[in-house]
Structure formats: C-alpha cells, structure tokens
Amino acid sequence: MSGLCRRVVARLDLKRGLGVIKGCRLEGLRRLGAPREMARQYEDQGADEILALDLTASLYGQGPDLELVRALNRDLTIPLTYGGGVRSVEDVRAVMRAGAEMIAINTAALADPGLITRCAKAFGSQAVVISAEVKGGRAFYLGGRESSGRDALDWAHEAVERGAGEILLTAIDRDGTKAGLDLDLLLALADSPVPVLLSGGAAPAGDIVHAMTTGASGVAIGAALHDGTLTIAAIKAAMVDAGVEVRM
C-alpha cells in the first residue's frame, strides 16, 4: 500500500424506514438520523468516501434502496459504496446506474459465490466489495445475525480469487464499542492482493492510524463519528503527524 492515500470512510448503517441506525455488535439498533443529512455532513468534514449499508434488507427479503442511492448520489461529490439486498448482476447494475461507484455484497455472495465472478466480469473487480462480517473466526451474514460456518479468512481469500476488488472487514465483536480496531484480524489478511477496509471499534485516532500503517487501505468509522468521539479532521491530523499520505 506504499504511496497510496489511505481513506477515512464514514460508515452509515441503515434500516429501511428508519434511516441511519447504530447499535453495539450489530445488535440493539437505534435510530440516529437522516442518511442524506449525515452523508453531506461527513463529506463537508472531509470524508473520502461514504459507505451506506442496509443491515436488514436481506433479512426482510428487500432489494436495494435505489431511491436512497439516487438521493445520495445527487448530494455527494465523493465516492459512494452501497450494500444491502444486492442479489444479482441486475441489482448491481441498477445500484450503479443510481449512482454508487462500488457495491458491497455479503449474504448473497455466501449463498452463491459465483455472483462475485459474474459481477466482476460485468463491472470490473474495482466495483465489487466483499463485505466480510467476522465473529469467532467465522463469516456471518444477514447483518451479522447468522453464521455461515465458513472460516472468515478462507472466505475472504476465495472472494478475492473469484474477483472481488476490495474486502470490507468488519469485526462484529468490536462494532459500535469504540474499543479499538481488531488489528490481529487485519494482520491475518496482510497478504491480501486487494485493499482491505477495516471496520468495527474505530477509536481513538491513533488506533485508526495504526491500522493504516499496519496495512489497511482505510478505516470505516461509524459510532465514534456519530457521537462526536472523533472528527474526521482529528483523524486526518493524526495521519499527517504519523506521515500517512492523506487527502485533505
């Protein structure tokens, strides 16, 4: 990753009808605000990317929220990654036409790993993000509710072999805790040939910088931004102090 700008990504977890939600360890979800307003706020603060994940779409059998993607696309000038309810190449096409630059897939990919390859062939690997939700070394799905029984690291490697261009690595037990990122989990993917975006427990700023200097291409931050524990400006200042290349 030498010479590349690391990304500070604002993570918005979503539930249809409620907007932005947040819980702890992907449980006890509570409403925080409107996604468009919060996305604009984080872009204004200097976020490099918005990650919008509908945590309950697959659970409820819903498709992608195209209306929201279009609205976010109208509001933003920074890249948007969207995940939630994406089950097919047609879904990916619709989401990208609505304005997302990248698509995060989890539940549908675990059920049909060939979906990764089909999407990569249709849109390029750079557009396909495999969302790996990890707990106890296993890959989870349905918003962290169900275990696939698969070794999470084996699954991440397979997803890359099938064409995924990035790994979104979420440590479920750290999510929403602000207890620090799971650097051991990150190091276990140190040999990844594609960028790894680490999520779950981000805080303090020094911990985020450590993850970036350890190999993460970026860090996706939710709770610590939402409650004001951290600001994007403080994170980027810490990155500059540590000599990490950053977009200001």
Secondary structure as GFF3:
##gff-version 3
##sequence-region A 1 248
A	DSSP	beta_strand	7	15	.	.	.	ID=ss1
A	DSSP	beta_strand	19	24	.	.	.	ID=ss2
A	DSSP	beta_strand	27	33	.	.	.	ID=ss3
A	DSSP	alpha_helix	35	45	.	.	.	ID=ss4
A	DSSP	beta_strand	49	54	.	.	.	ID=ss5
A	DSSP	alpha_helix	66	75	.	.	.	ID=ss6
A	DSSP	beta_strand	80	83	.	.	.	ID=ss7
A	DSSP	alpha_helix	89	98	.	.	.	ID=ss8
A	DSSP	beta_strand	102	105	.	.	.	ID=ss9
A	DSSP	alpha_helix	107	111	.	.	.	ID=ss10
A	DSSP	alpha_helix	114	123	.	.	.	ID=ss11
A	DSSP	three_ten_helix	125	127	.	.	.	ID=ss12
A	DSSP	beta_strand	128	135	.	.	.	ID=ss13
A	DSSP	beta_strand	138	141	.	.	.	ID=ss14
A	DSSP	beta_strand	146	151	.	.	.	ID=ss15
A	DSSP	alpha_helix	152	161	.	.	.	ID=ss16
A	DSSP	beta_strand	166	171	.	.	.	ID=ss17
A	DSSP	three_ten_helix	172	174	.	.	.	ID=ss18
A	DSSP	alpha_helix	183	187	.	.	.	ID=ss19
A	DSSP	beta_strand	196	199	.	.	.	ID=ss20
A	DSSP	alpha_helix	205	214	.	.	.	ID=ss21
A	DSSP	beta_strand	218	221	.	.	.	ID=ss22
A	DSSP	alpha_helix	223	226	.	.	.	ID=ss23
A	DSSP	alpha_helix	232	241	.	.	.	ID=ss24
###
